[in-house]
Amino acid sequence: MNSYFDKPLPQRSSKPVILAVDGTPDNLTVLNELLSGTYHVKVANGGARALQIAARQPLPVLILLNIMMPEMD
């Protein structure tokens, strides 16, 4: 009998997820290079895109963002 409980659990990333949000591509590159050894780094170059990424699994454990963003602060 197949039930919900017979399904395997989804695999989890071994690294916690951090979301970096900045309108300057160079800043995102630096953050990614500094943090990617320890964390799975997701990046967004705007507020709207950051909200989309932040709502997806696996959820970020930390969001680093520039508070002065074009279009959405």
Residue pairs with C-beta under 8 A, 6 or more apart in sequence:
12 58
13 40
13 58
15 38
15 39
15 40
16 39
16 40
16 61
16 62
17 39
17 40
17 41
17 42
17 58
17 59
17 60
17 61
18 35
18 39
18 40
18 41
18 42
18 60
18 61
18 62
18 63
18 64
19 41
19 42
19 43
19 44
19 50
19 53
19 54
19 60
19 62
19 63
19 64
19 65
20 27
20 28
20 31
20 32
20 35
20 41
20 42
20 43
20 44
20 63
20 64
20 65
21 43
21 44
21 45
21 46
21 47
21 50
21 63
21 64
21 65
21 66
21 69
22 28
22 31
22 43
22 45
22 65
22 66
22 69
23 45
23 46
23 66
23 69
23 70
24 66
25 45
27 66
28 43
28 45
31 41
31 43
31 64
32 41
32 43
35 41
40 58
42 53
42 60
44 50
44 52
44 53
46 69
46 70
46 71
46 72
47 69
47 71
47 72
47 73
48 71
48 72
50 63
50 65
53 60
54 60
54 63
67 73
